[in-house]
Amino acid sequence: MPESFVDSFPNLAYLDMSENRIQGNITLLVIPATLEEVNLSFNELLGSLQHLLCSNGVTKIKFLNLGNNNLSGVIPDCWEKWLSLGVLNLENNNLSGEIPRTLGSIPSLEFLSMRGNKISGRLPSSLMKLMKLKVLQLGRNELTGRIPTWIGTKLTLLRLLNFRANNLDGSIPHEICYLKDVQILDLAHNNLDGNIPSCFNNFSIHSGIEATPSDLFAFNFGRGPAYTIIGDSLVTKGREDTYNTILGLVMLLDLSSNNLVGHIPSELTSLTELRSLNLSRNHLTGRIPEKIGGMKSLESFDLSLNNLYGELPISLSMLNFLSSFNVSYNNFSGRIPTSTQLQSMKESSFLGNKLCGAPLTQNKGCVPRTSTTDTSQEEKEDGGGDWGLIISIVVGFVTGFWIILGPLIVKRSWRITYFNFLSRLSYMVYNVTRKYCCHMFSK
């Protein structure tokens, strides 16, 4: 791109040279005062951003997209002059260093993407000033530290939060539940620990309390195209896809590949509009909530590689839109519930458990759900009858023993009378026996 190119258009407001093969360094050394939107994405641009971002003069640019190039170096810390910026996209480059603190000086910023770089360090607290932010994409970097609580208390308008594939640690803060309008929450592939917050049922769009806006991820600046649609790379149904024009249809909660422990909160079952739930590759224990069938919009559900146990809830058969399901390598047992969706899954979705029934072809060591229930009931009834008989015999014996012998021990006169009776009784028996025997022998 020649240096004189932009200077040739003194009234230039909208510059879109995306999806070409433009090479070399960015030669836009002086930004025209009239320029509002710049899109140089999907090219082969190289070098640093220092000259472009830190040039003299105050910029009126509202939209800056330099994503999907080969830009390198640290992100300059001179954003205080970009007061009109609403969209900043630096994704999928080779940028390194920490997130500049002056990014918090852009009060109008709604969309910020730096995913797919080599950015390290912690999230600067200055970002809490970006109170209009709707999209924050920082996935596939090298960020460290905890998820700050101000993410939920200050950035309350967030609709998309993506921290996927970083080195974040600590527990998921409960303050994140204040993001009631969040539609896509991806915290997968980090080092997060602790329990899954039970307050996720505060997500009003996931719960169906609020409808999804039709222009959720669209931005209108009045010049150029009417709307600028943003996208994201997300993992649903076991594969990673890039969503652009249909991003607004995605309802995703991904906490996979962390160190989360404890039970699956039953409150998650109130997320009736959630379409993709991934809790795989953690250390979760306990059972699947019985009311899981209430999540009727689920299309993708992955619980594989945990320590969950028990039977698969019958209500799973109510998930009529389920097209991807995986509970492999847990400690589940019993029969797989019957439904068109579950029986159409691959056998690999159930391996590593003690389950039986279709689609599994081998059911070794598995007792069907009904047989297990009947056998347990019979054993319970039989065991109850045996113990009742034993207790009755013992009580009867003890009662009779003390009724007869108790008075004899207490009163001496009763003992004399009792033994005299036994003596006479024995004499009578002896006398009758002797007479009977003599009569028999005399014949």
Phi and psi in degrees as a GROMACS rama.xvg file:
@    title "Ramachandran Plot"
@    xaxis  label "Phi"
@    yaxis  label "Psi"
@TYPE xy
-62.8206  148.119  PRO-2
-63.772  -30.5012  GLU-3
-82.1468  -2.74969  SER-4
-62.0099  -52.8341  PHE-5
-68.0054  -33.464  VAL-6
-65.3928  -17.6272  ASP-7
-72.9595  -10.1289  SER-8
-125.247  88.1647  PHE-9
-65.3443  -23.2865  PRO-10
-107.442  22.2772  ASN-11
-64.5943  126.51  LEU-12
-116.708  -28.6992  ALA-13
-131.9  118.804  TYR-14
-122.559  113.336  LEU-15
-127.594  108.821  ASP-16
-125.946  31.4625  MET-17
-73.4191  160.967  SER-18
56.7711  50.1431  GLU-19
-124.522  -157.737  ASN-20
-126.582  41.2804  ARG-21
-71.1139  129.381  ILE-22
-116.116  175.855  GLN-23
83.7706  -172.866  GLY-24
-77.6343  158.844  ASN-25
-71.9452  121.215  ILE-26
-98.7192  10.5087  THR-27
-80.9326  76.5111  LEU-28
-78.5184  -34.1471  LEU-29
-120.151  122.358  VAL-30
-88.275  121.229  ILE-31
-58.0607  143.576  PRO-32
-65.165  -22.1723  ALA-33
-87.0399  -11.6791  THR-34
-72.7776  129.012  LEU-35
-117.946  -29.7284  GLU-36
-134.154  131.16  GLU-37
-131.146  123.235  VAL-38
-130.484  104.449  ASN-39
-118.402  24.3675  LEU-40
-71.4981  161.438  SER-41
55.7253  53.5536  PHE-42
-128.453  -157.277  ASN-43
-127.897  39.5101  GLU-44
-70.7965  144.63  LEU-45
-121.125  174.972  LEU-46
85.0502  -165.21  GLY-47
-91.7107  162.078  SER-48
-99.324  2.91231  LEU-49
-56.9596  -50.23  GLN-50
-68.6579  -38.2062  HIS-51
-68.361  -48.0401  LEU-52
-80.2541  -24.9619  LEU-53
-112.47  20.6811  CYS-54
-69.7643  161.291  SER-55
-69.2783  155.85  ASN-56
97.4186  160.21  GLY-57
-97.8863  125.994  VAL-58
-91.0401  147.45  THR-59
-106.667  12.6729  LYS-60
-65.2084  131.817  ILE-61
-103.238  -22.9565  LYS-62
-135.433  120.651  PHE-63
-132.759  112.609  LEU-64
-123.081  107.627  ASN-65
-117.846  19.3328  LEU-66
-69.4724  158.701  GLY-67
59.5533  53.2305  ASN-68
-128.915  -159.7  ASN-69
-119.739  33.4618  ASN-70
-66.6275  146.648  LEU-71
-139.593  -179.627  SER-72
86.5231  -179.026  GLY-73
-81.5816  158.403  VAL-74
-81.4174  119.245  ILE-75
-57.334  148.152  PRO-76
-102.364  63.3886  ASP-77
-141.377  52.5809  CYS-78
-93.5646  0.157557  TRP-79
-67.0813  -15.9938  GLU-80
-92.8349  -3.77766  LYS-81
-97.7014  54.4984  TRP-82
-70.0461  -20.228  LEU-83
-95.2133  -2.31467  SER-84
-66.9514  127.973  LEU-85
-110.122  -29.6217  GLY-86
-130.928  126.596  VAL-87
-128.922  116.695  LEU-88
-124.324  110.959  ASN-89
-121.92  22.1964  LEU-90
-68.346  154.109  GLU-91
55.6441  55.5292  ASN-92
-125.478  -159.253  ASN-93
-118.421  33.3947  ASN-94
-71.8586  144.963  LEU-95
-133.01  -171.069  SER-96
80.9927  -168.276  GLY-97
-96.8798  165.567  GLU-98
-70.8346  125.936  ILE-99
-61.1601  140.168  PRO-100
-71.3471  -27.073  ARG-101
-73.4872  -5.75815  THR-102
-60.0307  -25.7201  LEU-103
-71.8269  -1.51525  GLY-104
-92.1179  6.57672  SER-105
-105.017  90.5884  ILE-106
-66.7474  -22.7475  PRO-107
-95.4816  3.88511  SER-108
-67.1149  125.032  LEU-109
-111.419  -28.2424  GLU-110
-132.985  123.97  PHE-111
-133.622  118.698  LEU-112
-130.273  123.235  SER-113
-131.544  22.412  MET-114
-66.8471  154.884  ARG-115
72.6184  37.672  GLY-116
-125.172  -155.638  ASN-117
-125.493  37.4721  LYS-118
-74.1924  133.844  ILE-119
-122.989  -176.294  SER-120
84.3221  -172.38  GLY-121
-95.2447  164.116  ARG-122
-71.614  122.916  LEU-123
-68.5533  140.908  PRO-124
-66.4186  -15.6654  SER-125
-65.4461  -20.2394  SER-126
-67.1163  -16.8342  LEU-127
-66.4462  -13.5288  MET-128
-78.7707  -11.949  LYS-129
-81.6434  67.1548  LEU-130
-76.8502  -7.3339  MET-131
-97.5368  2.27911  LYS-132
-66.1315  128.154  LEU-133
-108.146  -27.4391  LYS-134
-131.506  125.873  VAL-135
-130.375  107.64  LEU-136
-116.979  107.526  GLN-137
-128.09  19.5574  LEU-138
-67.3362  159.483  GLY-139
57.5182  51.358  ARG-140
-127.673  -155.437  ASN-141
-128.341  37.0262  GLU-142
-68.0401  146.31  LEU-143
-126.8  176.679  THR-144
88.1443  -172.173  GLY-145
-91.5475  159.616  ARG-146
-73.578  117.05  ILE-147
-67.323  147.539  PRO-148
-68.2835  -25.0852  THR-149
-68.6763  -13.9312  TRP-150
-54.7948  -40.9426  ILE-151
-87.9701  -32.4108  GLY-152
-86.8374  -24.5673  THR-153
-108.136  -41.7198  LYS-154
-93.6095  57.6004  LEU-155
-73.1702  -10.3704  THR-156
-91.8071  2.35939  LEU-157
-59.6362  131.025  LEU-158
-108.069  -27.0701  ARG-159
-135.697  123.121  LEU-160
-129.475  114.289  LEU-161
-126.352  108.312  ASN-162
-113.772  21.5303  PHE-163
-57.6879  141.094  ARG-164
58.494  58.4702  ALA-165
-125.182  -160.374  ASN-166
-120.942  34.6842  ASN-167
-69.3553  144.03  LEU-168
-131.516  -173.107  ASP-169
79.8683  -178.342  GLY-170
-86.392  161.898  SER-171
-75.54  118.222  ILE-172
-65.9922  141.456  PRO-173
-65.9943  -21.5295  HIS-174
-63.6143  -18.5713  GLU-175
-65.7148  -17.9353  ILE-176
-71.5042  -12.0319  CYS-177
-72.5838  -10.838  TYR-178
-79.5955  66.6004  LEU-179
-65.2096  -21.909  LYS-180
-97.5931  7.59421  ASP-181
-66.2849  139.111  VAL-182
-112.783  -36.0647  GLN-183
-126.113  117.185  ILE-184
-126.51  108.559  LEU-185
-121.902  106.648  ASP-186
-117.497  19.7819  LEU-187
-69.9497  158.745  ALA-188
57.7373  54.407  HIS-189
-129.249  -160.356  ASN-190
-118.974  34.8956  ASN-191
-70.483  143.717  LEU-192
-130.967  -169.887  ASP-193
81.5327  -168.493  GLY-194
-89.6224  160.262  ASN-195
-75.5782  124.688  ILE-196
-57.7895  133.708  PRO-197
-78.9804  -6.61911  SER-198
-89.5191  9.68541  CYS-199
-61.5486  -14.592  PHE-200
-71.6828  -1.47219  ASN-201
-77.0753  -12.2181  ASN-202
-69.2509  104.869  PHE-203
-71.4465  -32.6236  SER-204
-73.1446  -41.8819  ILE-205
-63.6122  -32.2293  HIS-206
-84.7443  -7.21327  SER-207
81.382  7.35937  GLY-208
-70.5358  -37.0206  ILE-209
-120.062  143.987  GLU-210
-80.0157  153.827  ALA-211
-79.3447  125.364  THR-212
-61.9922  143.512  PRO-213
-68.994  -27.8723  SER-214
-108.188  39.5132  ASP-215
-57.0065  -44.3647  LEU-216
-115.357  39.5514  PHE-217
-121.852  144.573  ALA-218
-129.799  128.682  PHE-219
-111.936  122.93  ASN-220
-113.692  1.26985  PHE-221
86.5257  -18.9218  GLY-222
-121.694  155.661  ARG-223
67.771  -146.223  GLY-224
-60.8062  150.051  PRO-225
-62.4747  -37.4318  ALA-226
-137.202  147.031  TYR-227
-113.921  112.845  THR-228
-89.8497  131.968  ILE-229
-99.42  163.592  ILE-230
-135.866  177.345  GLY-231
-158.669  152.793  ASP-232
-98.3671  118.529  SER-233
-129.81  153.304  LEU-234
-102.485  112.583  VAL-235
-136.405  148.062  THR-236
55.6698  34.0314  LYS-237
79.8923  8.08862  GLY-238
-144.62  158.737  ARG-239
-98.0363  127.937  GLU-240
-131.793  155.752  ASP-241
-99.5225  125.001  THR-242
-109.008  127.278  TYR-243
-120.152  -87.1998  ASN-244
-65.1051  -25.2684  THR-245
-103.954  16.0498  ILE-246
-59.3481  -32.6435  LEU-247
-65.9178  -13.4878  GLY-248
-89.9791  -10.5821  LEU-249
-82.2597  129.929  VAL-250
-123.806  103.227  MET-251
-132.848  139.004  LEU-252
-133.868  109.735  LEU-253
-124.588  111.071  ASP-254
-118.508  20.9613  LEU-255
-70.8611  160.628  SER-256
56.5886  53.8121  SER-257
-129.947  -158.772  ASN-258
-121.577  36.446  ASN-259
-69.3756  144.737  LEU-260
-127.51  179.762  VAL-261
85.7419  -169.807  GLY-262
-88.8731  163.36  HIS-263
-77.7441  118.583  ILE-264
-60.5007  133.371  PRO-265
-65.7232  -20.3262  SER-266
-64.1085  -21.9016  GLU-267
-61.9884  -26.1681  LEU-268
-68.7894  -9.70649  THR-269
-85.5671  -2.94391  SER-270
-83.3889  75.3691  LEU-271
-71.881  -17.7691  THR-272
-101.798  -2.68259  GLU-273
-67.6342  134.242  LEU-274
-109.39  -21.3792  ARG-275
-138.46  119.919  SER-276
-127.201  118.295  LEU-277
-126.573  111.286  ASN-278
-118.977  18.8656  LEU-279
-70.4059  162.486  SER-280
57.256  51.3641  ARG-281
-128.938  -157.335  ASN-282
-125.919  39.8449  HIS-283
-71.4893  145.874  LEU-284
-125.542  179.024  THR-285
87.6772  -162.804  GLY-286
-108.55  162.555  ARG-287
-71.3391  131.742  ILE-288
-53.9006  137.085  PRO-289
-61.7727  -28.6291  GLU-290
-92.9936  23.1729  LYS-291
-59.5561  -25.2964  ILE-292
-65.7866  -13.2218  GLY-293
-71.0633  -15.8013  GLY-294
-84.4839  68.153  MET-295
-69.8453  -11.4932  LYS-296
-94.53  -1.80618  SER-297
-59.8535  127.864  LEU-298
-111.349  -26.7648  GLU-299
-135.734  126.411  SER-300
-141.752  115.515  PHE-301
-129.376  117.447  ASP-302
-121.337  15.3573  LEU-303
-64.728  154.944  SER-304
58.4093  55.4363  LEU-305
-130.286  -163.33  ASN-306
-120.621  34.2805  ASN-307
-74.0435  153.62  LEU-308
-143.768  -177.364  TYR-309
90.4959  -171.783  GLY-310
-90.4085  153.633  GLU-311
-71.3833  127.298  LEU-312
-59.7381  141.608  PRO-313
-59.0163  -30.3811  ILE-314
-66.0319  -12.3922  SER-315
-59.1082  -26.4526  LEU-316
-69.0164  -9.03919  SER-317
-88.6297  -5.92022  MET-318
-82.173  85.5173  LEU-319
-75.3066  -16.6038  ASN-320
-101.431  4.5186  PHE-321
-67.3327  121.522  LEU-322
-122.207  -9.85602  SER-323
-140.383  121.805  SER-324
-144.253  133.253  PHE-325
-149.238  116.822  ASN-326
-123.76  21.902  VAL-327
-64.9777  150.225  SER-328
58.2297  58.9382  TYR-329
-128.64  -151.777  ASN-330
-125.268  35.4671  ASN-331
-72.6032  153.363  PHE-332
-143.515  171.059  SER-333
92.4991  -171.003  GLY-334
-90.0699  140.798  ARG-335
-70.2821  127.111  ILE-336
-56.5915  149.962  PRO-337
-91.0439  124.031  THR-338
-164.045  158.653  SER-339
-60.9399  -38.3798  THR-340
-70.7242  -49.3316  GLN-341
-65.3172  -40.6828  LEU-342
-72.7615  -13.2622  GLN-343
-90.8236  -4.6139  SER-344
-74.6855  161.194  MET-345
-71.4633  151.856  LYS-346
-61.073  -30.4543  GLU-347
-64.068  -18.5194  SER-348
-71.1007  -12.4751  SER-349
-122.099  -0.0645302  PHE-350
-65.8631  160.07  LEU-351
77.8678  21.4373  GLY-352
-132.166  -169.782  ASN-353
-119.19  51.1104  LYS-354
-95.293  160.602  LEU-355
-142.137  163.526  CYS-356
99.4806  164.304  GLY-357
-59.4146  141.22  ALA-358
-91.384  10.4973  PRO-359
-70.7924  139.17  LEU-360
-95.6747  -21.6988  THR-361
-118.44  131.09  GLN-362
-125.213  39.361  ASN-363
-65.2228  132.46  LYS-364
72.1486  11.9644  GLY-365
-108.821  129.475  CYS-366
-102.407  127.349  VAL-367
-55.1899  153.502  PRO-368
-57.183  -45.1787  ARG-369
-68.4512  -41.614  THR-370
-63.3848  -40.888  SER-371
-61.8058  -41.1531  THR-372
-67.1147  -44.7285  THR-373
-64.8533  -44.1363  ASP-374
-62.4053  -42.978  THR-375
-63.0188  -38.3294  SER-376
-67.2563  -41.0369  GLN-377
-65.1749  -43.3908  GLU-378
-62.0926  -38.3596  GLU-379
-64.6325  -43.0494  LYS-380
-67.6191  -43.8385  GLU-381
-62.8053  -45.7579  ASP-382
-61.2989  -37.5569  GLY-383
-66.2622  -38.2753  GLY-384
-67.567  -42.4456  GLY-385
-62.2451  -47.1133  ASP-386
-64.9193  -36.0481  TRP-387
-63.4191  -41.7817  GLY-388
-63.8643  -43.9586  LEU-389
-63.4228  -43.4215  ILE-390
-64.5722  -38.426  ILE-391
-64.0339  -42.7539  SER-392
-63.0264  -45.8756  ILE-393
-63.1669  -45.4139  VAL-394
-64.0552  -41.1116  VAL-395
-64.8111  -40.8467  GLY-396
-64.2647  -47.8537  PHE-397
-63.559  -41.6204  VAL-398
-64.781  -47.7165  THR-399
-64.6753  -38.4512  GLY-400
-59.6401  -47.4787  PHE-401
-78.4393  -24.0387  TRP-402
-66.8416  -37.0349  ILE-403
-83.6655  -48.8979  ILE-404
-84.9755  -22.0485  LEU-405
-57.9918  -52.2023  GLY-406
-63.7693  -34.5792  PRO-407
-64.6353  -33.347  LEU-408
-74.3058  -34.3125  ILE-409
-77.1595  -44.0836  VAL-410
-113.6  130.48  LYS-411
-72.1141  -37.5321  ARG-412
-63.6462  -36.1512  SER-413
-67.2734  -35.303  TRP-414
-66.0981  -42.2899  ARG-415
-63.2823  -46.428  ILE-416
-61.0712  -40.9812  THR-417
-65.221  -44.443  TYR-418
-72.7266  -32.3742  PHE-419
-62.9297  -39.9052  ASN-420
-62.4143  -43.1604  PHE-421
-65.5555  -35.1961  LEU-422
-68.2499  -44.8502  SER-423
-65.1912  -38.0124  ARG-424
-64.29  -41.418  LEU-425
-68.8207  -35.7403  SER-426
-66.2466  -41.728  TYR-427
-62.0424  -43.5429  MET-428
-62.8549  -42.9474  VAL-429
-63.4565  -42.2275  TYR-430
-66.0916  -42.8055  ASN-431
-65.1694  -42.7489  VAL-432
-63.4981  -41.6365  THR-433
-66.1784  -43.4195  ARG-434
-64.7654  -39.4784  LYS-435
-64.8645  -40.9188  TYR-436
-67.6032  -43.4029  CYS-437
-62.8682  -39.0558  CYS-438
-64.7861  -37.9852  HIS-439
-69.3764  -43.2391  MET-440
-70.9814  -30.97  PHE-441
-65.8177  -26.686  SER-442
